[in-house]
Amino acid sequence: MQNFKVLYDDKEDILYFAKEGEEEEVVELAPGVNIELDSSGTLIGIEIFKASNQFKDVIKLMDRRLKAA
């Protein structure tokens, strides 16, 4: 995922991986997970809705490790 920026909208709870390009198509991979493609079919974005819920187990594990450090 070279050249991708990571953005998080805490108000909407959306995690977004993006790179330069114009969106031509959006494909839902799973409920709450979309990919965005440009006109040549190149991946230019990944949207993860309700990100804090999707990653709650990872967040808990990170929190425990940080507290132990």
Helices and strands as residue ranges (DSSP letters): E 5-9, E 14-18, E 25-30, E 33-37, E 43-49, H 51-54, H 56-68
